[in-house]
Structures are given as C-alpha cells and as structure tokens.
Amino acid sequence: MKRLLATLVVLVLIGFAAFKAGVWWLADQRMAEARQALESYGVLHRGSISSGIEGRLVLNNASWQDFELTQPLDIARAEFDTGSPVDLLSALADPTSLPAQWTLRLDGLGLTLDPTMLRNWVTAEGVNSEGDPALFVLSCAPDPRQQLGSGDLIRMGITALAGDGFVRQTQGNLHAELNTISTGSLELDWTDARIRVQDSELSVLDGDEPMRLTLRDGGLMRRIAAYCAREAGIETGEWAGRAVAALVAGLEARGLAASDQLKALYRQWLLEGGELTVNLQPDQSMFGVPVRVDDNGGQGPSWQVRYNGAGVPDVFLTEAEPVVQETPEVAVEPVVPREDPETESWYPAELESAEQWIDRQVRVTLSNDNVVEGRLVSVSERELEVARVVAGGEVAYPMLTRAIVNFEVWRRGRAQ
C-alpha cells in the first residue's frame, strides 16, 4: 500500500512538473511569435512566466515599447485564465482553438508621460488619410493648430496614466474594461462577439447586436476645458464652441451635417464630462451612427445614446453636399519653434549634417508616420542608427535615409 501511494505521489509530481514545463515552453513560443509579428510596431518584453494548475498563465513585469512613444507601457501582471489545465495547454499549443470561456486580467498598467512622447494627442496631422479635416480637435493655444498634447497633460498635473484592464469572453458575450486612476474608465459589452486568433492575427468576430460602449471621464473633461480655455485666452464656453465648429467642419467635408442635439451633446460633454453610453457597429460606415436623407421630412432613426443615465433623443447625421474647406493663409507656413538659448527643446536639423549630432538625443519621423527617438549611434550614406533604452538596455534601430521625412535634435536654442 505504501509503495502504491508513493508511486501515485511520484506520478502526480511528474505530471505537475510536466504541466508547468509545457506551459512555460508553449507560452515562451507564443510570446516569441507575438514579438516577431509586432516588431514593425514596437518591442514586446514578456517578463517572467508562471502558471497555475487550475488553468492559469501569468506574466509578471511585462512591457510594450511602441516606436511612436518615448515611454514604455508597463504591465505589472497579466493573467490569462481558461479555467482548465487542458484548455490552457490547447490554447497555447493552437491559439486558433481558444476555449469558449476565458478571462484576461491586466494589473498595474502604467505609462509615464513626458512632454515629447507624442506628436499629437488627438491627431497626427489634423487630417485623415483622405485629407479630410479631423473631427475631434481640442486646441489648447491661441494658434488652433496647436492641439492638446502630452506636455499639456503634464502641466495639468497628469504625469502618468495608470490603471487595470479586464477582458471576459463567454459563449454569448464579450466584455472588456479599462479603469484608470483619475482619468476615467472605458467599458465595452458586445453580445455574440468573439475574439479569435487566425494566421497570427488577432481579430474580433462581431455579432448581430451592436457594441455598447460606456465612457466615464472621471472629471478629466472639466480639467481639459478649463486648461485649454486658459491657454487659448478665452472663456470655456467659447473654447467648446470652437471644438464644436471643428466637428461641424469635419462632417461638412465628408458630406454630412450633425443634428442640433448631437452638437449640444458634444458641447456638454466637453464642458462637463460624465458618463456617456453609445451603441456602435464597427463594420458600418460612421460606426452605425444613423445618416438620414435631407428630404425625409425629419423622420428617421436616432442614435442610441445615454448621457448620465438618461436617454438623448434626436441624435443623428444628415446627408449634405460636401463643403471644400479652404486652407487659411496662416496655416500655409509650418509652425517653426522659436529658438530660446536658455532652454532645451526639439529643433529640426538637416539630414545631410546628421553626423555632427552623434551621441545626441534625436527624433526621427519616417514616411509611414512612425517616430523613433533615442541616441544617434552612427550615420552612413544609406542609413541612420538610433539606440533606444528598452528594459534596462539599449536596442539599436537602423533606418534608411530615404524613408526619413523629418530629423530633429534635442538641444539648446541658438541666440537669434
């Protein structure tokens, strides 16, 4: 009897060790594939791998360094729970066979802000890929081209973004949450939607029902409105009116007109924030916002919107003749920073003279709009090499000179 019991204990220990080793190896392989698939966008650091016999995979101290950001997104703990060790091994061995139910928790999300981490917090160029004006423009200076950026957030006292995330997949529902500290939360609920992995790509198979999205600003919009209005030298009401006018102009360029209730709702959100719940359909134009024909006598569907728990009627768009936006003369000339010898800032430099900035901090903008910032290591006729600090070490990134559209150096200004 003792021999049988000892044999069973040994078999259990061998099975446990085999399970832990198998999960570690499969997770390491899947993370290596993800790192390779994402290498054109950034650097993924998986951290340490651990697991639980109940069907749980845990990554500790992971991070994601996007090439367009100067700071990494830190993930203190990522937990993937399938509820069964067999389902966990199956999902790791073949990601296309995710179980019907699983959860993913992201604890300790953190992104430290610095003044130059983003080209623009709202939109990169003020237009979309078709050249239409941006819909959502939050100007925080007398010059309307100067949009809300990470430097503005820092001056508002928001030096970092931190919070937790959660995704729960069931047979009939996809639910996700992102809760941040002092900057609001985002909640998604989508009936019959499923997350799937196919050909190393992550996608969402949507259902027949629209996605319900709930945004809570946590008081952030009031702070933004007060700050931007003060920086622009105007009242908050006038600042919100400018933002609404930018929305109207962007819609007109697309051949659309916003209803009065839609404009009033947007203005109220800019000034007061609160809780906003909308239904979206990502596979439809304008994400499912109803577009009425102008000659239907004012009848037609309305967008399902709830603001602070109350339904908002008559929120829709109307078809209209596209209005070609004239570019004001003041916007023809690029905004060039005035050089101040007392302070350090980003200043454009000639690519032909890049060699003189070896070992200096530089920022390179590529033709695909990616931005790489780091220490300039070497310069040749064909390429530049920039080193970035990632996970405590430096990673060098070579870039072809023909793909570089802008080259900037962090330095003190010169006396005018």
N, C-alpha and C positions, 0 to 999 in steps of 0.2 A: 504493500500500500504506500509506504514511504517512497519507494522507487517510482511508482506511478505518479505520485504527487510531485516529486522532484522533476520528473520528465515533463509534466504539464507546465510547471513553473518555467523550466528552460525553454519550452516551445513558445510560451507566452512572451518571454523576454526576447527570444529571437524574432518573433513576429512583430513585437513593438519596435525593435531596433530596425528591422527591415522596412517597416512603415515610415519611421522617421527618416531613414536614409533615402527611401524612394521619394518621399515628398520633397526633401531638400534638393535632390538631384533634378527632379522634374521642374520644381519651381525655379531653380537656377537656369535651366534650359529655356523655360518660357520667358524669364526676365531678360535673358540674353537676346532672344528673338525680338522682344519688345524694344530693347535698346537699339538693335540694328534697324528696326522699322522706323524708329523715331530719330535716327541720327542726323537727318537733314533738318530737324526742327530744334534739337537740343540734346542734352546729355542726361540720361536717366541713371541714377545711382540707387540700386536696390536695397542697400543696407544689409542687415543680418536677417537670416531666415530661421524661423522656428515653427512648430506645428503642435496641434493637439489631437489626441486620439479620437475626439468627437467629430473630427472633420473640419478642423480649423487651421488655416495658414496665416502666419503673422510675419510681417516685415517691419523691422524696427530701424528707425533713423534713416529712412529713405529720403531722396530728394530729386527734384527735377529742375534742371537749369536750361531755361529756354534761351535760344540765341537772341531773341528780341528784348530780353530783360537783363539787367546787370546784377540782379539778385536771384538766388535760387528759391524755389518753393520747397520748404522743409516739411516732411511728413514724419512726425514722431513715431506713429504706429499705424499700420494698415492691416486690417484683419478681414480675411475672406473666409466665410463660414458657410459650408454646404449642408451641415447637419449630419453628415455620414462620412466615415473614412473612405468608403468605396466610391461615393460621389466625388470626393475631393481628388482621389487618385485618377478617376476617369476624366474629370475636368482638366487636370494638369497634363494628363497624357494626350488628350484630344480636346483642345479648347472649343471646338465646334459643338461638342456634346455637353454644354453646360446643363446642370440639373434644372428641374422645373422651379425649384425654390432655392434661393441663396441670398446672403446679405454681405455687404461690404461696408466696413466702418473705417473712416479716416480720422484719426485723433491727432491733435497737436499740429494742425496745419498752420504754417507761418510764412509770411512773405514780408521781409523788411523793405521799406521804401527808401529810395534815395532820389535826389532832385532830378537826376538824368536817366532814370531807369526806363522810361517810356518816351517814345517820340511824341505821343499824344494819348491822353487817357480816353478820349471819346472816339476819335477817328484820325487816321494817319495823315490824310491829305485834305480833308474837308469835302471829298467827293468819293463816290463809289467807283467800282471798276468800269462802269459805263460812262463816267464823267458827270453823273447827276450830283447835285448838292447833297450833303449829308442831311439826314432828317433830324437828328438829335444833336444840337450844337449848344454847348454850355460855355459861353465866353466869360472869362474872368479878368478882363483888362479893357481899357478904352479901345484898343485895337481888337475888333471882333475876330480876327484871325488867330488870336492867342487864346487857345482853348484850355480848359481845366486839365492840369497835368499833375504828376506825382509830387512835384515841388509845391504845388498849391495845397495838396492834401497834407504834406508835412507842415506847412505854415499854419494849417488849421488844427494841428496837434495830432494828426493821424500819422504816426511814424511807421506803423506796420499793420498788416492785415493778418488776423489770426482767428481760428475757429475750428470747427469739426464738420465732417461730411458723413453722409449715410445714404446707402442705396439698398433697397429691398426689392427683390424680384420674386413674384409668386406666379402661379399659373394664369391668373387673370388680371394682374396689375403690376405696374412698375411705379415705385415710389422713391423719390430722392429728396434729400435735404442738404442745405449748406447753411450752417449757422455761424455767424461771425461775432466777434466781440465789438460792440459799439458801432458797427457799420451795417447792421441789418441781417436779414436772412432771405433765403430763396427756397421755395418748396414746390416740388413737381409731383403730380399724380396723374397717371396715364393708364386708363383701362385697356386691357388686351395688348399692351405693348410689351415687347420682349427685347432684351439685349442679346446680341449674338456675335460670335466671332467666326469670320469666314475669310479664308485666304489672307490671314494675318491682319485683317482689318476689323475694327470694332464698329458695329452699326446697330441701329435700333429698328426693329420691325414694328411699325406702328399699327394700332388697332383701328376699329371703325369709329371709336369715340374720340373727341378732341382732347388734347392735353390741357390739364388745368394747372396753371402756374400762379403761385402766390408770392408776392414780393412785399417784404416788410423792411422799411428803411432804417428803423431804429433811431430816428431823429437826424439822420445824415442829410436829408434834403434841406431841412431848415438851416443847417450849418453851411451847406454849399451855397444856398441862396443868399444868406447874409454875407458870406465871404466874397462871393463873386460880385455882388452888387457894390460892396465897399471898394473892391479893387477897380471896378469899372467907373466908380464915381457917380453912381445913380441909385435910385431907390429900388428896393427889391421888386416892387410891382412892375417897374419899367424893365428891369432885368428879365423877369419872367415873360413880359411881353415880347422882348427880343427873341427869346428862345422859342416862343410860340410862332413868331413871324418866320423864324428859320424853318420850323416844321412845315408851315404852310407853303413856303417857297420850295422846299424839297419835294413836297407832294405835287405841287403845280408842275414842276419839271418832269414828273412822272405821269402827268395827265390825270391827276386825282385832286379832289378837294375834300377837306375834313369837315365834318358836321360841327355846328356850334357847340354841341355837347362834348364832342371829342376834344376840341380846343380848350374848353373850360375845364375838362377833367385833367388835361395835361398841365395846364397852368396851376391848378390846385395842387397837383402832385409836386410840381417844382417848388411851390411855396411852403407846403405843409407836410408833404410825405404821407406816411401812414401805411395802411395795408391795402394792397391792390391785387385783386384776383381776376385773371382773364382766361379765356379758353382760346387755345391756339391749335392750328393744324399745319404743321411744318411742311407738308407735301403740297400745300396750296399756295397760290400767289397771295402776297401780303399776309401770309401766315393765317389765312382764314378770316381776316377782317372783312365783313361784308362790303361789297362795292356795288352801289345802286346806280341805275341808269337815271340820268337827269330828268327824263321825261316820264317818269312813272308816277307822277302826282304825289311824291313824298312818301310813297308806300314802299316797304321792303324790309328785309331782315335787319336786325340790330345786333351789334357785337355784345356777347355776354360778358359783362364787366361788373364787378362788385368793388366798391370803394368803402373801406372801413365797415364792412359787413352789410352795406346797403346796395341794392341794385341800381345801376345807372342806365337810364333809357336813352334811346336815340343816339347811340354811338356807332357811326358808320362812315364810309367814304363814298364819294360820288364821282362818277366819270366826268372828266372835263378835258378841254383842249390843252395839250401840253404848252407850257409857257417857257420860252427860252430865256434863261437867266443871263443878264448882261454882267460881265465882269467889271466891277468898278475900277477906275484908274488907279486907286490907291493899292489895289491888290495885284497890279501887274508887276510891280517891283517886289522881289523877295524880301522877307524880313531879315535884315542883317544885324546881328547883335553889336551894340556899341561897345568898343573895347575900353575897358577900365583897367589901368595898370595897377590898381590897388586890390583887385580881386581876380580869382581864377575862374575860368568858365570854358565852355566848348567854343572853339573858333575853327572855321573852315580853313583848310590848307591845301596847297597844290599837291596832287598825287605825284608829280614829277620830282618834287623835293621831299618826298616822304622819308628818304634815308637819313635826313638830319634829325628825325624825331625817334630814332632807335632808342628803346628802353623807356620811352614816354608813354603815358596813357593816351590811347587813341580810340576813336569811334568810327566804324566803317559801315556805310549803308550800301547794301547790294541791290542789284537790279530786280531781285524778287521781293524787295522791301524788308528783307531780314537785316537786322542791325547787330553787329558784333563789336563788343567793347572789351578792351584789355590792353596788355602791354605789347607794344610793337617789337617783335623779335628780329625780323630780317626783312629785307627788301631786295627784290630782283626785278629783271625786266618783265617777267611773266606774272609774278605773284607777290603778295604780302603775306607775312605770317604773324598772327596775333595770338598771344598766350592769355588764357583766362584762368582764373582761380576756380577750381571745381573740387569740392570735397577735400579741402586741405592741400591740394596740389595744383599744379599748372598743367593745362592741356593746350597744345598749340593747334591753331586752325589756319591752314593755308587758304588763301583766296586769290583767284585770278584777277589781275588788274583790270581786264576788260569787263568784268562783272561788277566793278565798283563804281557807284554813281556819286558818292559823297564821302569825303575824308576829313575828319575833324580831330583836333588836338586839344587836350586839356592843358591849359597854360594860363599865365597871367597876360592881361591885355597890354598892348603897346600904347605908349603916350601918343595922342593924336597931334 
